[in-house]
Amino acid sequence: MITTQMLKGVLEGCILQIINEEETYSYEITKKLSQYGLGEVSEGTIYPLMLRLQKNGLVNSVSKASSSGPKRKYFNLTDKGRQELEQFKQNWEDLFTSVNKLMGGIGNE
């Protein structure tokens, strides 16, 4: 089980990757996080994060009609968001390698 505190450190990068794969809305992001094994992340956690990503210029949004209720806000990455995602991936790789070395796992040659 992934603890909430551990997830907080990587949640933004995971969300950027999900949005990078396809334009999507907040509830769909929570479902995909769960499908990838990251647990049940509440919409109450996602919505403020999405607002921050938008405020920081990492994502844009557009409202679109929904077949099952009110309009949905769909998010897509900006160029700045794609750059941030690439930086996250590099940082993650560095962290992953270092922790695995420390724990005696992969990369401990």
N, C-alpha and C positions, 0 to 999 in steps of 0.2 A: 504494500500500500504506500502510495506517495503522500507524504505529509503536506499539509497546506503551506507550511513555511518553505519547503523545498520547491513546491510548484510555483510559488510567487516569483521566485527568481528567474524562471524560464517561461512563464505564461505569455508574456508579451511576444517573445520570439516564436512561440508555438502558434499564437494567433496570427502573427504576420505570415507564417508559412501557410496556414489554412487559407487565408485571404489571397495569398499569392497563387494558390492552386486554382481558385475560382472566386468570382465575385459572390459574396455571401452575406447573410444577415446574422445578428447576434445569437438568436436561438439556435440556428444551424451550427454556429461555432461551438456552442456548448455541447451539442450532440456529437460533433466530430471529435472534440477533446475527449469525450467519454469513450467513443469508439476506438480511439488510439490508446486507451488504457490510462488516461490521466485523471480518471475519477469524475465525479459529478461536480462540475464547476457551476456555481449558481449564476443566474442572469444578473443578480445583484453584484457579482464580482465583475462580470463581463461588461456591463453597461458603462460604469465609470472608466474602465480601461479603454473602451472604444472611444469615449469622449476625449480622453487624454491623447490617444493615438491620432485622433482627428485634429485636436488643438496643436499638436506638435508637427503636423503636416505629413504624417506617415501614411495616412489613409484619407480617401475621399469617400463621400457617401452620396447616394441618390435614392430618393423615395420611389418605390414602385408598387403598383397595385398587387394585392394578394388575392388568391382565389378563396382563401379561408379567413377573411377578416379585414382589418384595416391595412393601410399601406405599410410596407416594411422598408426599413432603411438598409440598403445594400451597400457593402463596403468593398473598395478595391484599393490596391496599393498605389501610392505615388512613386515617383522616381526616388525620392528621399526614403520612402518606406522600403523599397527594394534594396537600397544601399544599407539601410539599417538591418534588414534581414541578412544580407551577406556578412555584415560585421558580426551579427549574433551567431551565425553559423561558424565563423572562424573562432570566436570566443568560446563557443560550446565545444568545438573540437579540441581546443587547447585545454579547457577545464576537464573534459572527458579523459584525455590522455594523461593528464597529471594525476587525477584521482585514481585512475586505473593503475598507474605506476605505484602510487602510494599503497593501494590496497592489494598489490601483488597480482593484478590481472593483466589483461591485454596491454601490450606496449611496454612491458617490464622486461626488456632484454638486457 
